[in-house]
């Protein structure tokens, strides 16, 4: 059987670091060996750029090897002077998705701690970005029905919004960002048939799904990774300012600010996702609905900050 291949943006290939996989180039309809990873130099990369080639390929079976390589070398990649902020944001995005996919497969103390290192570097990237770079970061986000991408979207949007809200505060954005990326970790405890159901959930399935905030809290507590930030974010990201949320039906000041931030960005990303029973909305349409039909769900001042961040 012919092996499957996946594309790799050559910006991900740091020239000074050995790459533990073989690279292939697509010629016509054939994947041809291009080089062993350790022979990929900066000169190689610049030559490919000049030829208009932005991607090489690796065997799909080496996907996790690529993930581990990206995880170990993210800091060096982000320090690359030849790379634009937009390209760096794209690499951060892809690396976070890989990390969450790995974490979802084994949500235990070791992998949770490993993910913390990636998300810390991601928050550093957010903090160091100017307003134009933040706009690029937001435009780069793709809204798909993927638990990994949704969690990364909420992580990036939530961290950026927290940065705006707490800009004159001594709040630890690293811990806040980490909590935002892990807000849905309780869904790892939900049966796949319920979690990945393409259509609307039945009443009983919905009751199962509504338990994921408590599952996430319990999981982080069990693995010894429950911070104050992750506790309130995980438990409260479906609570609504006007009441009627879950799991506790809190309202107004009963909800922590981090729970409110996460609920806001989580709702926005959900509205932009395309589903069988709901077409994807444009950012304008989503914000219009949030302002006119869901206004009691969100903190008004926080919603204004969110609009400022987006535009």
C-alpha positions as CSV (number, residue, x, y, z in Angstrom):
1,X,0.0,0.0,0.0
2,X,1.3,3.4,-0.9
3,X,2.0,5.6,2.1
4,X,0.0,8.8,2.7
5,X,1.7,12.1,2.9
6,X,1.0,15.3,4.8
7,X,2.2,18.8,3.8
8,X,4.7,20.7,6.0
9,X,5.2,24.5,5.6
10,X,8.9,25.0,5.2
11,X,8.8,27.8,7.7
12,X,8.4,25.1,10.3
13,X,11.7,23.6,9.4
14,X,14.3,25.3,11.5
15,X,17.6,25.1,9.6
16,X,19.9,24.8,12.6
17,X,18.1,21.8,14.2
18,X,18.2,18.2,13.0
19,X,14.9,17.0,11.8
20,X,14.1,13.3,12.6
21,X,12.1,12.6,9.5
22,X,12.6,12.4,5.7
23,X,11.3,15.2,3.5
24,X,9.5,14.6,0.2
25,X,8.6,17.0,-2.7
26,X,5.6,16.6,-4.9
27,X,6.5,16.3,-8.5
28,X,3.5,15.9,-10.7
29,X,1.5,13.2,-8.9
30,X,4.5,11.5,-7.2
31,X,6.2,12.2,-3.9
32,X,9.9,12.1,-4.4
33,X,12.5,12.1,-1.6
34,X,13.9,15.6,-1.2
35,X,16.4,15.3,1.6
36,X,17.1,13.8,4.9
37,X,15.9,16.2,7.6
38,X,19.4,17.1,8.8
39,X,20.4,18.3,5.3
40,X,17.8,21.0,5.3
41,X,19.7,24.3,5.6
42,X,18.7,28.0,5.4
43,X,20.2,28.1,1.9
44,X,17.8,25.2,1.0
45,X,14.8,27.1,2.4
46,X,15.6,30.3,0.6
47,X,16.1,28.5,-2.7
48,X,12.7,26.9,-2.3
49,X,11.2,30.3,-1.6
50,X,12.7,31.7,-4.7
51,X,11.2,28.8,-6.7
52,X,7.8,29.5,-5.2
53,X,7.7,26.3,-3.2
54,X,6.2,26.8,0.3
55,X,5.6,23.1,1.3
56,X,7.4,19.8,1.5
57,X,5.8,16.6,2.7
58,X,6.4,13.8,5.2
59,X,4.8,10.4,5.6
60,X,1.6,10.6,7.6
61,X,3.0,7.9,9.9
62,X,5.6,10.5,11.0
63,X,3.0,13.1,12.0
64,X,3.8,12.7,15.7
65,X,7.5,13.0,15.1
66,X,6.8,16.3,13.4
67,X,4.7,17.4,16.3
68,X,7.5,16.6,18.8
69,X,9.9,18.5,16.6
70,X,7.7,21.5,16.5
71,X,7.1,21.4,20.3
72,X,10.9,21.2,21.1
73,X,11.9,23.9,18.6
74,X,9.0,26.5,18.8
75,X,11.1,29.0,20.6
76,X,13.8,28.9,18.0
77,X,11.3,29.1,15.2
78,X,9.7,32.1,16.7
79,X,13.1,33.8,17.0
80,X,13.8,33.4,13.3
81,X,14.5,36.8,11.8
82,X,13.5,35.7,8.3
83,X,9.9,35.1,9.4
84,X,7.1,37.6,9.5
85,X,4.7,37.9,12.5
86,X,1.9,36.5,10.5
87,X,4.0,33.4,9.6
88,X,4.9,33.0,13.3
89,X,1.3,33.2,14.3
90,X,0.4,30.5,11.8
91,X,3.1,28.3,13.3
92,X,1.9,28.9,16.8
93,X,-1.6,28.0,15.7
94,X,-0.6,24.7,14.1
95,X,1.7,23.8,17.0
96,X,-1.1,24.4,19.5
97,X,-3.5,22.2,17.5
98,X,-0.9,19.4,17.4
99,X,-0.4,19.7,21.1
100,X,-4.1,19.6,22.0
101,X,-4.6,16.6,19.7
102,X,-1.9,14.8,21.7
103,X,-3.3,16.0,25.0
104,X,-6.8,14.8,24.1
105,X,-5.4,11.3,23.5
106,X,-3.8,11.1,26.9
107,X,-5.1,13.8,29.3
108,X,-2.8,13.0,32.2
109,X,-0.4,14.9,34.3
110,X,2.7,14.4,32.1
111,X,1.0,15.6,28.8
112,X,-0.8,18.4,30.6
113,X,2.5,19.7,31.9
114,X,4.1,19.4,28.5
115,X,1.2,21.4,27.0
116,X,1.8,24.1,29.5
117,X,5.2,24.8,28.0
118,X,3.7,25.2,24.5
119,X,0.9,27.5,25.7
120,X,3.4,29.6,27.7
121,X,5.4,30.3,24.6
122,X,2.1,31.0,22.8
123,X,1.1,33.6,25.5
124,X,4.6,35.1,25.2
125,X,3.9,35.5,21.4
126,X,0.5,37.2,22.2
127,X,2.1,39.5,24.7
128,X,4.9,40.5,22.4
129,X,2.5,41.2,19.5
130,X,1.4,44.7,18.6
131,X,-2.2,45.6,17.6
132,X,-1.6,44.9,13.9
133,X,-0.1,41.5,14.7
134,X,-3.1,40.7,17.0
135,X,-5.4,41.5,14.1
136,X,-3.4,39.2,11.8
137,X,-3.6,36.5,14.5
138,X,-7.4,36.8,14.7
139,X,-7.9,36.8,10.9
140,X,-5.7,33.6,10.7
141,X,-8.1,31.6,12.9
142,X,-10.3,29.1,11.1
143,X,-13.7,28.1,12.5
144,X,-14.3,24.4,11.9
145,X,-16.1,21.7,13.8
146,X,-12.9,20.4,15.5
147,X,-12.5,20.2,19.2
148,X,-8.8,20.9,18.8
149,X,-9.2,24.0,16.6
150,X,-12.1,25.3,18.8
151,X,-9.9,25.0,21.9
152,X,-7.0,26.8,20.2
153,X,-9.4,29.5,18.9
154,X,-10.8,30.1,22.4
155,X,-7.3,30.0,23.8
156,X,-6.0,32.7,21.5
157,X,-9.1,34.9,21.6
158,X,-9.4,34.5,25.4
159,X,-5.8,35.3,26.0
160,X,-5.9,38.4,23.7
161,X,-9.1,39.6,25.4
162,X,-7.6,39.1,28.8
163,X,-4.6,41.1,27.7
164,X,-6.9,44.0,26.9
165,X,-9.0,43.7,30.1
166,X,-6.0,43.3,32.4
167,X,-3.5,45.6,30.6
168,X,-3.0,47.7,33.8
169,X,-3.1,44.8,36.1
170,X,-0.6,42.3,37.5
171,X,-2.7,39.3,36.5
172,X,-0.7,36.3,35.2
173,X,-1.6,36.1,31.6
174,X,0.3,32.8,31.3
175,X,-2.0,31.0,33.7
176,X,-5.0,32.7,32.2
177,X,-4.0,31.7,28.7
178,X,-3.3,28.1,29.9
179,X,-6.8,28.0,31.4
180,X,-8.4,29.2,28.2
181,X,-6.7,26.5,26.1
182,X,-7.8,23.8,28.5
183,X,-11.4,25.1,29.1
184,X,-13.0,22.1,27.3
185,X,-10.7,19.4,28.6
186,X,-13.6,17.8,30.3
187,X,-14.9,16.7,26.9
188,X,-12.2,14.0,26.9
189,X,-14.5,12.2,29.4
190,X,-17.6,12.3,27.1
191,X,-18.4,9.3,24.8
192,X,-17.2,9.8,21.2
193,X,-20.7,9.0,19.8
194,X,-22.0,12.0,21.8
195,X,-19.1,14.3,21.4
196,X,-18.7,13.8,17.6
197,X,-22.4,13.4,16.7
198,X,-22.9,15.5,13.5
199,X,-26.5,16.5,14.2
200,X,-28.4,17.9,17.2
201,X,-28.1,16.1,20.5
202,X,-31.1,14.4,22.1
203,X,-32.2,15.6,25.5
204,X,-30.4,12.8,27.3
205,X,-27.2,13.3,25.2
206,X,-27.4,17.1,26.0
207,X,-27.5,16.3,29.7
208,X,-24.4,14.2,29.3
209,X,-22.6,16.9,27.3
210,X,-23.5,19.5,30.0
211,X,-21.4,17.7,32.5
212,X,-18.1,18.4,30.7
213,X,-17.2,21.5,32.9
214,X,-17.4,19.4,36.0
215,X,-15.5,16.6,34.3
216,X,-12.7,19.0,33.4
217,X,-12.5,20.4,36.9
218,X,-12.3,16.8,38.3
219,X,-9.7,15.8,35.8
220,X,-7.4,18.7,36.5
221,X,-7.9,18.2,40.2
222,X,-7.1,14.4,39.9
223,X,-3.9,15.1,37.9
224,X,-2.7,17.8,40.3
225,X,-3.0,20.6,37.6
226,X,-5.9,22.6,38.9
227,X,-4.9,26.2,39.3
228,X,-7.3,29.0,40.5
229,X,-7.5,30.2,36.9
230,X,-8.3,26.8,35.3
231,X,-10.8,26.0,38.1
232,X,-13.1,29.0,37.4
233,X,-12.5,28.9,33.6
234,X,-13.3,25.2,33.3
235,X,-16.3,25.3,35.6
236,X,-17.8,28.6,34.5
237,X,-17.3,28.9,30.8
238,X,-21.0,28.0,30.1
239,X,-22.4,30.2,32.8
240,X,-24.4,33.3,31.6
241,X,-24.5,36.8,33.2
242,X,-28.3,36.8,32.9
243,X,-28.6,33.3,34.4
244,X,-29.7,30.1,32.7
245,X,-26.2,28.7,32.1
246,X,-24.7,25.5,33.5
247,X,-23.5,23.7,35.5
248,X,-24.6,25.9,38.5
249,X,-26.9,28.5,36.9
250,X,-24.8,31.4,38.2
251,X,-25.5,35.0,37.2
252,X,-23.9,38.4,37.3
253,X,-21.2,38.9,39.9
254,X,-21.5,35.2,40.9
255,X,-19.4,34.4,37.8
256,X,-15.7,35.1,37.8
257,X,-14.3,37.4,35.2
258,X,-12.4,34.6,33.6
259,X,-15.6,32.5,33.3
260,X,-17.2,35.5,31.6
261,X,-14.2,36.0,29.2
262,X,-14.2,32.3,28.2
263,X,-18.0,32.2,27.7
264,X,-17.9,35.2,25.4
265,X,-15.1,34.0,23.1
266,X,-16.4,30.4,23.3
267,X,-19.9,31.6,22.1
268,X,-18.3,33.7,19.3
269,X,-16.3,30.9,17.9
270,X,-19.3,28.5,18.1
271,X,-21.4,30.9,16.1
272,X,-18.8,31.0,13.4
273,X,-18.5,27.2,13.1
274,X,-20.4,25.4,10.3
275,X,-22.6,22.6,11.5
276,X,-25.1,20.3,9.9
277,X,-28.0,22.0,11.7
278,X,-26.5,25.5,11.6
279,X,-24.6,27.3,8.8
280,X,-21.5,29.2,9.6
281,X,-22.0,32.9,10.3
282,X,-19.7,35.7,9.3
283,X,-18.0,37.7,12.1
284,X,-20.4,40.6,11.5
285,X,-23.5,38.3,11.7
286,X,-22.2,36.6,14.8
287,X,-21.5,39.8,16.6
288,X,-24.9,41.2,15.6
289,X,-26.6,38.2,17.2
290,X,-24.5,38.4,20.3
291,X,-25.4,42.1,20.7
292,X,-29.1,41.9,19.8
293,X,-30.2,38.4,20.8
294,X,-27.7,37.3,23.4
295,X,-26.9,40.5,25.2
296,X,-28.0,39.2,28.6
297,X,-25.5,36.4,28.4
298,X,-22.4,38.6,28.4
299,X,-20.9,41.4,30.5
300,X,-21.5,44.6,28.5
301,X,-18.2,46.3,29.2
302,X,-16.4,43.1,28.4
303,X,-18.3,42.8,25.1
304,X,-17.1,46.3,24.2
305,X,-13.5,45.4,24.8
306,X,-14.0,42.3,22.6
307,X,-15.3,44.5,19.8
308,X,-12.3,46.8,20.2
309,X,-10.0,43.9,20.1
310,X,-11.5,42.5,16.9
311,X,-11.7,45.9,15.1
